[in-house]
Each structure stands twice: as C-alpha cells, then as structure tokens.
Amino acid sequence: MKKFKMNMILGKRQIILACLVVALGIAVYLNWNFAQSGEDLQLSGMFSSGEDVQDVKNYGDAQFVVKPQEEGVSASEYFEQARLERTQARDAAMDNLETILKDANLDNSQKENLAKQVALLTKSTETETRIENQIRAKGFNDCMAYMSDDKISVIVQTEGLDKAQAAQIKNILIDETNVLPENISITEVK
C-alpha cells in the first residue's frame, strides 16, 4: 500500500514537471520565432481601462504633456508665476510646521515627527533646485521640478522635446532621486 501511494506522488510530480518543460519549450520557440522575424511583440486588444496598447515603451520615452498656454501668457511669465506659487505654498507649510513644533503641549515623539517633516521638506526643495539647475545646464531655457513621495514631475520650456533630450532629463531625475522611471512625468511648455 505504501509503495502505491509513493508512485502516485511521483506521478503527480512528473506530470507537473512535464507541463513546465512544455511551457518552457513553447516560450523558447516563441522567443526564437520573434527574434527571427525582427519585429517587436505588439500587444493589442481592450484592457480593463478601455485603452488600446499601441506603443512599445522604451527607457528614453517620456510622457509628453503639452501645456496649453493661456492667451497672452509667455513661457517665462508662466515659470515666474509657478515659482512664486510654489515658494508661497512651501513658506506657508514651513511656517505651519514651525508653529506647531513650538507648541508646548506636544510630546517628544510628535516633535520628532514634525522635525522629520521639516527636514524632508527642506531636502525635497534642495533636490528640486539641483534638478532644475542640471536641466538648465543641459541647454534648456527654463524648467520646474515637483517632487512627491514616489513621483516627480518636470515642466520644461522647449520648442520640441526629442527622445534624446527626454532621456537626458530622465537620467538626471534618476540620479538625483530614488523615483522609478515609470513615476517620472515630463511636461513641455512652448
């Protein structure tokens, strides 16, 4: 009886192993077949979001979002206004954190948490400034960087952003932050 039970277990394992070998064989065949044709695998069909997949994404590709400009507003005015708004929002946030930090009713753990938030805000401001300076050093007229916990957005003034320029910007962002490439957004302002 024990011998029969052991054969059943080995039989199931052999079937599973045979299925895995067949699946591996199919994958190798498909890979070889696509390599011979020289074409990229194109996905099509509807997904749950209702969008068709039309492009193969590469590292240097960027999400281009052309900012529609308000009539009569130049790119330089846009960047001046955006910097002013960002500075005012950061100053207000810093003032709020410092006011709360000075509250005598807070315990040490709450004060430590608020001090960490102040340090994080300061660090992100410094990182954004470094990113903006490096992008301008690459020859772009102007830019703005906005960081959040796991995402970064860059707004660049340019007459047309090509893939090489987008790759340069992405390299700067990846070098300066721990943000994943898929969480990088590049917006073009003309």
N, C-alpha and C positions, 0 to 999 in steps of 0.2 A: 504494500500500500504506500509506503514512504517513497519507494522508487517511482511509482506512477505520479505522485504529486510533484516530485522533483522534475520529472520530464515535462509536466505541464508548465512549470515556471520557466524552464529553459525554453520551451516552445514559444511562450509569450515574448520573452526577451529576444529571441531570434526573429520573430515577426516584426517587432519594433525596430530592431537593428536593420532588417531588410528594407523597411519603409524609409528609414533615414538614409540608407545608401541610395535608394531610388530617388529620393528628393534631392540629394546631393548631386546625383548624376544629371537630373533634369536642370538644376541650377548651373552646373558646369556647361552643359550643352547650350543653354540659352545665352550664357556669357560668351561662349565661343562664337555662337551664331551672330550676336550683336557686334562682336569685335570684328568679324569678317565683313559685315555689311558697312561698317564705318559710320553708321547712323547712331544718334543718341536715342535712348529709350524715351519715347514721348507718351505721357500719360494723358488720357482723355476721359471724358465722362463727367457725370454730375456727382458732386460730393454733397455732404450734408449742408454745406453753406450755400449751395446752389451755384458755385462758380466753376468754370472750366479751368483746368490746368493747361496753360498754353506755353509756358516757357520752362526751360531748364535753368535753375538758379546756379550761378557761379559765385565764387568768393568776391570778385570785384564788382558784381552787380549791386546797385543801390536802389532803394525805394525813392523814386523821384516824385516829389510833390511840388508842382509849380504853384507858388503862392500868387493868387490873383491880387494884383495891386489895386488899391483904391485910386480912383481918378485924381490926378494932381499930386500924388504922394510919390516922391522919388525913393529909390532904394536906400540912399543914405539917410533920408528922413525916417524911413521905416526902422532902420537899425538904431538910430538915435532914440526913437520913441520906445523901442523894445528894451534897450539898455536901461533907460530911465525907469520903465515899469518894473523890470527885474530888480534893479537896485532898490527901488522903493519897497517892493514886496519883501526882499531879503532884510532890509533895515527894520521893517515892521516886525518881521518874525524874530529877528535877533533881539529887538527891544522887548518883545513879549517874553521870550525865554529868559532874558536877564532880569526882568521884573519878577517873574515867577521864582527865579533862582534866589532872589534876595528875600523872599518871603520867609519869615522866621518859623512859620508853622510846618515847614517841610522837614521830613526826616532825612537822614543821610543817604538812604538808597534813592529817594526821589531827587535829591540834589545831584547825586552822581549820574542819574539817568538824564537829567536836564543838561548837565555839563557835557555828557557824551553827545547830546543832540546839538549843542552849540559847536562842539569840535567837528562833528560831521558836516554841519552847515558851512563852517569855515573851510574844511577840506574840499568839499564839493565846489565851493566858489573858487578856490585856488586851482583846482583841476580844470574847471571850465575856462579859466583865464589862460592856463598853459595850452589847452587845446586850441583856443581861439588864436593865440599868438603863433602856434605852429602852423595852423592852416593859413593864416595870413602870410607867413614866411614862405609858403609854397606858391605864392603869387596870386592868391585870391584877394579881391578888393576888400571884402568885409565878411564877417561871419559871427554867429552867436551859437553857443553850446548850452544845452539844458540837460542836466543830469537828474535822474531819479534813482531809486534803489537799484534797479536792474536794467534800466533803459537809458539811452542817451539819444538826443535829437540835436542835429546841427542844421542851422539855416545858413546857406552860403549865397553870397552875391556873385553871380556869374552870368555870362551871356549864353552859356551852354555847357553843361557838365558831361564830360565823356567818361567812359568806363575807367580809364587810367586815373583820371582825377578822383573819381569816386573811390577807387582802390587806395589812393594816397590818403584820402580823408579817413577811410576805414582803418588803415594801418595806424594812423595817429591815434584814433579813438581806442583801438585795441591795446596799443602800447601804453596809453595813459590810464586806462580803466580796466576793470575786470568784467566788462559787459560782453556778452556773447554777440557774435556778428549778426545774428538774426534779430537782436534787440537794438540795432542801430538804425536810425532814420535820418536821411539826408534830404533837406528841403532846399529847393533852388528858388532864389528871388532874383528877378531880372530888373 
